[in-house]
Amino acid sequence: MGELSYQDGTRIYITGSCEGLNELTEALAHHPEMVLVGRSQSVREGAGALAGGHLAAVLHATRSSELPEDDLAAIREYTRAPVVLLASGEASALLDAALEADVADVLLLPQLPENVVFSIRKACHNGRNGFVGELGRILTVFSPKGGTGKTVMSSNLAAAFAKNGGQRTLLLDLDLQFGDAAIMLGIEPDKTIYDLVVAPGELDPEKLAGYTTRHASGVDVLPAPIRPEDAELVTEAKISRLLEVAKESYEMIVVDTSPFFHGPMLATLDSTDELLLVCGLDVPTIKNVRLSLQTLELLSFPTERIRIILNRANSNVGMKRGEVEAALEQRVRYEVPSDRAVPLAVNRGNPAVVSDPKADFSRAMREMAKSLQPAEPAEPKKKGWRGKTLAKA
């Protein structure tokens, strides 16, 4: 069975064989909550989908009454998604062994499909070595100067991840005093990040889901506070915890930021996988971007995680890409053209990648999203990059 197209739902892959598996596979393939990415007899045959399928769970079927340790080890070579074991017949020894193994649940077939779906949901929620914390990636979009198109970039990039890449995507607006992400997407949310951080109780994926607003592109949005004075309550500690939880629920988290190296920005950098630094073809912006690069160096932020985006790169203003690269001493990774479709989309409250997918700007954003979307699960990055502070530097 080949890979299926991206859809909304819980992405699962099935390996192995046992009695009753064909009937269960057919039922799961047509279940509204499930997306069956594929099925293979052996783990190795499904290597491509297991490694690159961004799976929520793997179902492995076995005819043996003993724990299939070799198969489980092979699955772990490709994915950290929770594993649900399926077996038929007498499997009491299997149940006992699974309690000590890297297995989320064991089900004896035949089972009602709803029972299996419940087990999958429970395995994903528990996140036992789960897919979500491993694969969630945080992309922070930053510019040290207003008017560079940072929020346009953030909202369109998030929409491209969700609509074109099929990724579970969160757009998090951390421009806490004057954030415009919700306006860019034309939504009027009932709740914001302020409501989330002042709500009682511990933050977990289910609680986070209750405070986001879904855009038509498939992006979940957590907007900035409505009142600027409420920004003070969104502390560094709460941002750090929010980003941890977001990585358990989403494959891509796009963070829009304010143009300052203040506490919320530093907390965000601590969790950032890729920093997208937006630059323009004007001397003041280039000067500020250069200062930002120097500040990031003082903060010991890894240079290999920085991507320079040259916005409105085709503008005829007497400056070229090579001059920008020379001034910044950094390579420009992405060029995004100036395009009439952008202000039209902004005024209509709908990202250009959705409202005008054939526009040059939209093509550039889709290509950027495609290159930033990992082909396979990334190695866990080392924590604690911030070896110095601005005060000590």
Secondary structure, 3 states (H helix, E strand, C coil): CCCCCCCCCEEEEEEECCCCHHHHHHHHHCCCCEEEEEEECCCHHHHHHHHHCCCCEEEEEECCCCCCHHHHHHHHHHCCCCEEEEEECCCHHHHHHHHCCCCCEEEEECCCHHHHHHHHHHHHHHCCCCHHHHHCEEEEEECCCCCCCHHHHHHHHHHHHHHHCCCCEEEEEECCCCCCHHHHCCCCCCCCHHHHHHCCCCCCHHHHHCCCEECCCCCEEECCCCCHHHHHHCCHHHHHHHHHHHHHHCCEEEEEECCCCCHHHHHHHHHCCEEEEEECCCHHHHHHHHHHHHHHHHCCCCHHHEEEEEECCCCCCCCCHHHHHHHHCCCEEEEECCCCHHHHHHHHCCCHHHHCCCCHHHHHHHHHHHHHCCCCCCCCCCCCCCCCCCCCC
